[in-house]
Amino acid sequence: MKTFLILTLLLIGFSFCFLEIYFLLAYIRSGFGKYPPFVISFGRAKNIVLNEAEKILAKTSHKTNVYDLGCGDGGLLLPLAKRFPHHVFIGYEWDWLPYLLAKFRCRNHPNIKIIKADFMKQNYHNAGLVLCYTGPYLKHRLGHKLNNELSKGTHVISEAFELDELPQKKEISSPTLKMPMKVFLYQK
Ligand SMILES: C[S@@+](CC[C@H](N)C(=O)[O-])C[C@H]1O[C@@H](n2cnc3c(N)ncnc32)[C@H](O)[C@@H]1O
């Protein structure tokens, strides 16, 4: 009994240290908080993003590319890819922990591609829909990049953070955990 207790405490201690080191490295990797950390979409904001994406994709009969910039564990791509098997879903994720989680969760869905890469170094000219959940540092940089690269008519859904330059269609209030969050919809 005593050995079991000691082993459990050691396991908890090691897990705690591992997570501390992981979050420290992720914070350094993100340019000391410039790029968004691994925080999964949840609650009302997540539902709104999924609902709005579904509305757009339901109206799109031809095969279209949907990008999730920083796809985390694939929490947005998975339900959309199940519902729209004829569309292609591409998630970029540079952090190995969410990348491996997303790879594993999406393994049985051939219409999902999880790619370990920096989403700022990709090109989105062939996108039909772009999803993102970024932060203030990328407001101008990503807004400018998308506005330059996207084809006319492409939709962008940005959770929690506004993007510059892109023509705004709508903003939806999505209070989550009593935080006054919003979802921003754009169309090039
Ligand atoms: C706020 S989370 C998005 C969560 C995701 N939408 C979900 O539902 O799980 C942002 C993610 O973007 C990733 N990320 C941040 N900057 C990135 C970059 N430049 N390239 C690729 N991934 C990035 C982070 O590692 C993190 O997992």
The ligand as an ORCA input file, in Angstrom:
! r2SCAN-3c Opt
* xyz 0 1
  C      -5.695     28.651    -29.734
  S      -5.063     27.140    -30.361
  C      -6.228     26.617    -31.541
  C      -6.983     25.409    -31.094
  C      -7.799     24.668    -32.110
  N      -8.623     25.542    -32.893
  C      -8.653     23.632    -31.377
  O      -9.851     23.701    -31.410
  O      -8.060     22.746    -30.730
  C      -3.785     27.735    -31.383
  C      -2.861     26.615    -31.914
  O      -2.033     27.177    -32.927
  C      -0.735     26.604    -32.831
  N       0.155     27.570    -33.472
  C       0.463     28.807    -33.034
  N       1.240     29.445    -33.922
  C       1.421     28.579    -34.958
  C       2.116     28.672    -36.201
  N       2.770     29.784    -36.559
  N       2.080     27.602    -37.036
  C       1.416     26.467    -36.687
  N       0.727     26.324    -35.520
  C       0.723     27.375    -34.672
  C      -0.519     26.409    -31.350
  O       0.434     25.411    -31.104
  C      -1.937     26.013    -30.881
  O      -2.100     24.635    -30.823
*
